[in-house]
Amino acid sequence: MVNEVIRSEIDNRLLKYRGRGYMLAAADGKVFTFGDMAHHGDASSVSYPAPIT
């Protein structure tokens, strides 16, 4: 995900830290990982009637 732009609101309640990494979850279902946090997929391809919170 190098150089990917976050185009949706980030929910602070979905900010997770572990070791030397962290992840952010956006309202559109995308998950962004940084540092040594592993990426296990996201829900961006699923259609929801409202933002994910």
Summary of the structure (lengths in Angstrom):
residues: 53
radius of gyration: 11.1
end to end distance: 22.1
largest distance: 34.5
contacts: 114
relative contact order: 0.27
helix: 6%
strand: 26%
